[in-house]
């Protein structure tokens, strides 16, 4: 994400105004498609309930491969051991559970 911000400017500008073709070239086709869906309002809404936050997804889990990522991820941690790769954006539980 830092590389995209350095290239295109603030995140809000990237999400709302950056040319999708430029974004796809710089960040990959998956990122370009995700931002295009967001701009068109094609999001998957999962309502919250009983103190659970709702979730908005841009991709269905079957559209993502286990290695798919919207952003560059380090190959290894600082200790040199393999880094834990977070679940792709748009899949899995919300990052913040309100606890």
VMD Tcl script that draws the C-alpha trace (Angstrom):
set ca {
  {0.00 0.00 0.00}
  {2.86 2.40 0.75}
  {4.05 2.08 -2.83}
  {0.57 2.91 -4.16}
  {0.27 5.94 -1.89}
  {3.71 7.13 -2.96}
  {2.69 6.76 -6.61}
  {-0.93 7.99 -6.59}
  {-1.38 10.01 -3.40}
  {-3.79 9.57 -0.45}
  {-5.95 6.46 -0.10}
  {-9.20 8.37 -0.67}
  {-7.85 9.68 -3.97}
  {-6.88 6.13 -4.96}
  {-10.34 4.78 -4.11}
  {-12.29 7.58 -5.79}
  {-10.25 9.14 -8.58}
  {-7.17 7.21 -9.72}
  {-7.50 5.80 -13.23}
  {-8.40 2.11 -12.92}
  {-6.03 1.05 -15.68}
  {-3.13 2.80 -13.94}
  {-4.15 1.27 -10.63}
  {-4.36 -2.20 -12.17}
  {-0.89 -1.85 -13.70}
  {0.64 -0.63 -10.44}
  {-1.23 -2.84 -7.97}
  {-2.42 -5.81 -9.98}
  {-5.65 -6.80 -11.66}
  {-7.31 -7.92 -8.43}
  {-6.87 -4.48 -6.86}
  {-8.13 -2.76 -10.00}
  {-11.24 -4.96 -10.04}
  {-11.89 -4.44 -6.31}
  {-11.72 -0.64 -6.63}
  {-13.92 -0.74 -9.75}
  {-16.56 -2.73 -7.85}
  {-16.37 -0.33 -4.92}
  {-16.90 2.65 -7.22}
  {-19.91 0.97 -8.86}
  {-21.40 0.11 -5.47}
  {-21.13 -3.62 -6.20}
  {-20.35 -4.65 -2.65}
  {-21.50 -7.63 -0.64}
  {-23.16 -6.44 2.56}
  {-23.45 -8.67 5.61}
  {-25.51 -7.02 8.33}
  {-24.33 -6.92 11.91}
  {-26.36 -8.31 14.80}
  {-26.29 -8.57 18.62}
  {-23.15 -6.47 19.07}
  {-21.42 -7.92 16.00}
  {-20.25 -5.46 13.37}
  {-21.48 -5.80 9.83}
  {-19.03 -6.65 7.04}
  {-18.66 -5.26 3.54}
  {-16.83 -7.44 1.03}
  {-15.68 -6.71 -2.50}
  {-15.08 -10.30 -3.61}
  {-16.81 -13.59 -2.95}
  {-14.47 -16.18 -1.37}
  {-14.64 -18.38 -4.46}
  {-13.26 -15.49 -6.55}
  {-10.06 -15.43 -4.52}
  {-7.22 -17.93 -4.59}
  {-5.36 -18.69 -1.35}
  {-2.41 -16.68 -2.64}
  {-4.51 -13.69 -3.81}
  {-3.80 -10.38 -2.13}
  {-4.86 -6.81 -2.82}
  {-1.59 -5.46 -1.48}
  {2.08 -6.40 -1.48}
  {2.91 -8.70 1.43}
  {6.39 -9.41 2.75}
  {7.69 -12.87 1.91}
  {9.32 -13.31 5.31}
  {9.08 -11.75 8.74}
  {11.92 -9.69 10.23}
  {13.18 -12.80 12.01}
  {13.69 -14.45 8.64}
  {10.96 -17.04 9.18}
  {8.01 -17.16 6.79}
  {5.51 -14.40 7.46}
  {1.92 -15.19 8.36}
  {-0.20 -14.15 5.41}
  {-3.51 -12.55 6.39}
  {-6.72 -13.74 4.81}
  {-7.43 -11.91 1.51}
  {-9.51 -8.77 1.72}
  {-13.17 -9.48 1.33}
  {-12.97 -12.93 2.92}
  {-13.25 -14.08 6.49}
  {-14.31 -12.27 9.65}
  {-13.90 -8.52 10.15}
  {-10.47 -7.34 11.29}
  {-11.91 -5.65 14.38}
  {-14.42 -7.55 16.45}
  {-15.30 -4.71 18.84}
  {-13.74 -6.39 21.87}
}
mol new
graphics top color blue
foreach p $ca { graphics top sphere $p radius 0.5 }
foreach p [lrange $ca 0 end-1] q [lrange $ca 1 end] { graphics top cylinder $p $q radius 0.2 }
display resetview
